[in-house]
Amino acid sequence: MGSRAAGGVGSEQPPDGMTEALGEESRWLTREQLFTMVAAASINFSSMICYSILGPFFPSEAEKKGASDTVVGLIFGCFALVNFLSSLILGNYLTHIGANFMFVAGMFVSGCVTILFGMLDKVPSGPMFIGLCFLVRAMDAVGFAAAMTASFSILAKAFPNNIATVLGSLEIFTGLGLVLGPPLGGFLYQSFGYEVPFITLGCVVLVLVPVNMCLLPKYDSIPSKDSFWKLALLPKILLLCFTIFSLSACLGFLDPTMSLFILKKFKLPAGYVGLVFLGLALSYSLSSPLLGLLSDKLPYLRKWLLVSGGLTTALCFFMLGPAPVLHIESQLWMFVLVLVLIGFSLGMIAIPVFPEILHCAYENGFEEGLSLLGLVSGLFNAMWSLGAFAGPTLGGFLNGKLGFEWASAIQGGWALLSGLAAGIFYITEATRTSSSSSLQTSPGDNEERTHLMGSET
């Protein structure tokens, strides 16, 4: 399973008497671990399919109800902003509320408000429709933040030695949700109207609530005195937070803008728009397990995955339009190909960053336990949500003012900045480590040189 350092969660060695037991556990999942993975897979799949179902038809439906491109972007961004605030709060109080209760309650709230979202077409057009969209999305964000913060913490507790591998494997279900959401949403919308997609998926989420109540094992937790701000203000953590933010901002930009661009540029019907989303979702979900395994087995590669992932994502967003300065005519096959590359490059960032934060926390003396895992998962989800707010909000504005081609190129600047900042930081860190190592070995070298000179005399 790899060392704890490889997993990013400490470096303690087990007692000699436990070596055989741990070796057996590394080959086979325990019952608790299996149930934990099933529960986490269910929240990954259900949350992503409910999230991605909006892409193919909601922006155009909202425009019919009087919402501009900027307002549509704000509706998507509202979810992320409330999620940001909720994740910060819930991450701090995870051990007080209880991880299991937070997980199940979050799913219940998310299922209910998904059904409510399907009723919004009955609301009169104009300010009332827009206001209720904001309210329902905000409620959904609270439920989503609770479920995902608890899920990350429970997974890290259940799989302390190989969290990156587990997270990467579970991203298959995230990808499935992203893959199935747009085409399923487009098909149900075209066949049955606005309400059916939301009511169907909301009921599926509610059915999963009692199932997860039975599956999830209980983990005891002791509140810690570690401060959230002590963790968040570490220089390396600040860099990783910006990396998460840039990743989420780039991905969130596509939600309110890409479907409109595809409809106008390639003249595809709503049902086929969802199929275009497959390029990104499939490449991300299929590459994530491999990237997770690579991150656990070769932890020193995480930093360079973050750097190369950021730079590759920036280049892909520049080519997505493509940027008008290139004078290349946009074609559907090229658009899908760039989406495939974006999915892979986003995985290079998303998978290694969580264990890298954990590793940094343990390096700086934070106590191991569910309390710290709550802080880390809350911070991760908060930064993701902040980017998911900035991406659609800025993206919707730029899309309305400059068009999709320039907006996507500008949006790639977030990834470019994070890739360059990570590269500079890690090169500087390696230089300092090399310098300190040489200073530590120099006294010994001097003593050996003096001893040899004395022997010669």
Rosetta blueprint (number, residue, H / E / L):
1 M L
2 G L
3 S L
4 R H
5 A H
6 A H
7 G H
8 G L
9 V L
10 G L
11 S L
12 E L
13 Q L
14 P L
15 P L
16 D H
17 G H
18 M H
19 T H
20 E H
21 A H
22 L H
23 G H
24 E H
25 E H
26 S H
27 R H
28 W L
29 L L
30 T L
31 R H
32 E H
33 Q H
34 L H
35 F H
36 T H
37 M H
38 V H
39 A H
40 A H
41 A H
42 S H
43 I H
44 N H
45 F H
46 S H
47 S H
48 M H
49 I H
50 C H
51 Y H
52 S H
53 I L
54 L L
55 G L
56 P L
57 F L
58 F H
59 P H
60 S H
61 E H
62 A H
63 E H
64 K H
65 K L
66 G L
67 A L
68 S L
69 D H
70 T H
71 V H
72 V H
73 G H
74 L H
75 I H
76 F H
77 G H
78 C H
79 F H
80 A H
81 L H
82 V H
83 N H
84 F H
85 L H
86 S H
87 S H
88 L H
89 I H
90 L H
91 G H
92 N H
93 Y L
94 L H
95 T H
96 H H
97 I H
98 G L
99 A H
100 N H
101 F H
102 M H
103 F H
104 V H
105 A H
106 G H
107 M H
108 F H
109 V H
110 S H
111 G H
112 C H
113 V H
114 T H
115 I H
116 L H
117 F H
118 G L
119 M L
120 L H
121 D H
122 K H
123 V L
124 P L
125 S L
126 G L
127 P H
128 M H
129 F H
130 I H
131 G H
132 L H
133 C H
134 F H
135 L H
136 V H
137 R H
138 A H
139 M H
140 D H
141 A H
142 V H
143 G H
144 F H
145 A H
146 A H
147 A H
148 M H
149 T H
150 A H
151 S H
152 F H
153 S H
154 I H
155 L H
156 A H
157 K H
158 A H
159 F L
160 P L
161 N L
162 N L
163 I H
164 A H
165 T H
166 V H
167 L H
168 G H
169 S H
170 L H
171 E H
172 I H
173 F H
174 T H
175 G H
176 L H
177 G H
178 L H
179 V H
180 L H
181 G H
182 P H
183 P H
184 L H
185 G H
186 G H
187 F H
188 L H
189 Y H
190 Q H
191 S H
192 F H
193 G L
194 Y L
195 E H
196 V H
197 P H
198 F H
199 I H
200 T H
201 L H
202 G H
203 C H
204 V H
205 V H
206 L H
207 V H
208 L H
209 V H
210 P H
211 V H
212 N H
213 M H
214 C H
215 L H
216 L L
217 P L
218 K L
219 Y L
220 D L
221 S L
222 I L
223 P L
224 S L
225 K L
226 D L
227 S L
228 F H
229 W H
230 K H
231 L H
232 A H
233 L L
234 L L
235 P H
236 K H
237 I H
238 L H
239 L H
240 L H
241 C H
242 F H
243 T H
244 I H
245 F H
246 S H
247 L H
248 S H
249 A H
250 C H
251 L H
252 G H
253 F H
254 L H
255 D H
256 P H
257 T H
258 M H
259 S H
260 L H
261 F H
262 I H
263 L H
264 K H
265 K H
266 F H
267 K L
268 L L
269 P L
270 A H
271 G H
272 Y H
273 V H
274 G H
275 L H
276 V H
277 F L
278 L H
279 G H
280 L H
281 A H
282 L H
283 S H
284 Y H
285 S H
286 L H
287 S H
288 S H
289 P H
290 L H
291 L H
292 G H
293 L H
294 L H
295 S H
296 D H
297 K H
298 L L
299 P H
300 Y H
301 L H
302 R H
303 K H
304 W H
305 L H
306 L H
307 V H
308 S H
309 G H
310 G H
311 L H
312 T H
313 T H
314 A H
315 L H
316 C H
317 F H
318 F H
319 M H
320 L H
321 G L
322 P L
323 A L
324 P H
325 V H
326 L H
327 H L
328 I L
329 E L
330 S L
331 Q L
332 L H
333 W H
334 M H
335 F H
336 V H
337 L H
338 V H
339 L H
340 V H
341 L H
342 I H
343 G H
344 F H
345 S H
346 L H
347 G H
348 M H
349 I H
350 A H
351 I H
352 P H
353 V H
354 F H
355 P H
356 E H
357 I H
358 L H
359 H H
360 C H
361 A H
362 Y H
363 E H
364 N L
365 G L
366 F L
367 E L
368 E L
369 G L
370 L H
371 S H
372 L H
373 L H
374 G H
375 L H
376 V H
377 S H
378 G H
379 L H
380 F H
381 N H
382 A H
383 M H
384 W H
385 S H
386 L H
387 G H
388 A H
389 F H
390 A H
391 G H
392 P H
393 T H
394 L H
395 G H
396 G H
397 F H
398 L H
399 N H
400 G H
401 K H
402 L H
403 G L
404 F H
405 E H
406 W H
407 A H
408 S H
409 A H
410 I H
411 Q H
412 G H
413 G H
414 W H
415 A H
416 L H
417 L H
418 S H
419 G H
420 L H
421 A H
422 A H
423 G H
424 I H
425 F H
426 Y H
427 I H
428 T H
429 E H
430 A H
431 T H
432 R H
433 T H
434 S H
435 S H
436 S H
437 S H
438 S H
439 L H
440 Q H
441 T H
442 S H
443 P H
444 G H
445 D H
446 N H
447 E H
448 E H
449 R H
450 T H
451 H H
452 L H
453 M H
454 G H
455 S H
456 E H
457 T L
